[in-house]
């Protein structure tokens, strides 16, 4: 009994340290609305908000029209993120050496941070250009087959956000590092520190708080539509089964279909208003096998439940690198 209690307490220490400062000031996820309090059994039960009421000015017609707001119930299951297991061959060090514990935790925490951010960035970027989800193409000088990001491109996105009625405060632009390089090359003095955190908050430019991430999603260069999220690519699993086209039934092999023309991909920077995107954390669970006799050590791994989505498909945007013509 005492052994079980000690094991439970040890797991709680690991889990608590894993989640400590999981969203630092430099992470775009820190600035999304936190719906963690709505999570029950690793799911969120909420409603898709109906239309906002109209405002009448100097009205002379009474009674004022009554319009019922219709909210549609939604149930959102949180995604599951699983780390590969880590073997630590000296179990005593896990319990009593902070440095080794922190080293193991940092590996799992960094991996989970990167993967959840990649999934969230893909969710926040709009699928395509619409009235309330602008997708802007870059217009700068040609470099490596693409057009650089310019200040005019950022201002074009700002104007689209302005026209959709988004509040001026709470706008964030998350730059792909290549786009950040474009801005620095344009004006080193103005942009060299643009993604620094000052007093716990990102610096601002053109009405946006500026951040950066390598986890930006990809777009189809020909259609400027977002490429669907690929879980296999996220997991690093890009291998193809050798037996995919093999004859395993004893029948004549079927003719292999001609491969589709590969999609030409391009990268983006994305933007959002803090009131229009959400994140939610669910259960974090630690798996462990103590004192494994074969491995002569302890094996640990983590599961984390998490979801990040736009709330009503409004107030999100992207600046996509367009193709440079020769």
Protein Blocks (a to p, Z undefined) as FASTA:
>chain_A
ZZmmmmmmmmmmmmmmmmgoklgfklmklmpccfklmpgghiacdddddddddddehiab
dcdddddddddddddddddddddddddfblklmmmmmklmmmmmmmmmmmmmmmmmmmmm
mmmpcfbdcfklccdddfbdceehiacddfklmmmmmmmmmmnopafehpacdddfklmm
mmmmmommlmmmmmpceehiacdeehiacdddfkbccddfklopacdddfklmnopabdc
fklmpcfkopacddddddddddddddddddddfklcccddddddddddehifklopaddd
dddddddddfkopaiacdddddddZZ
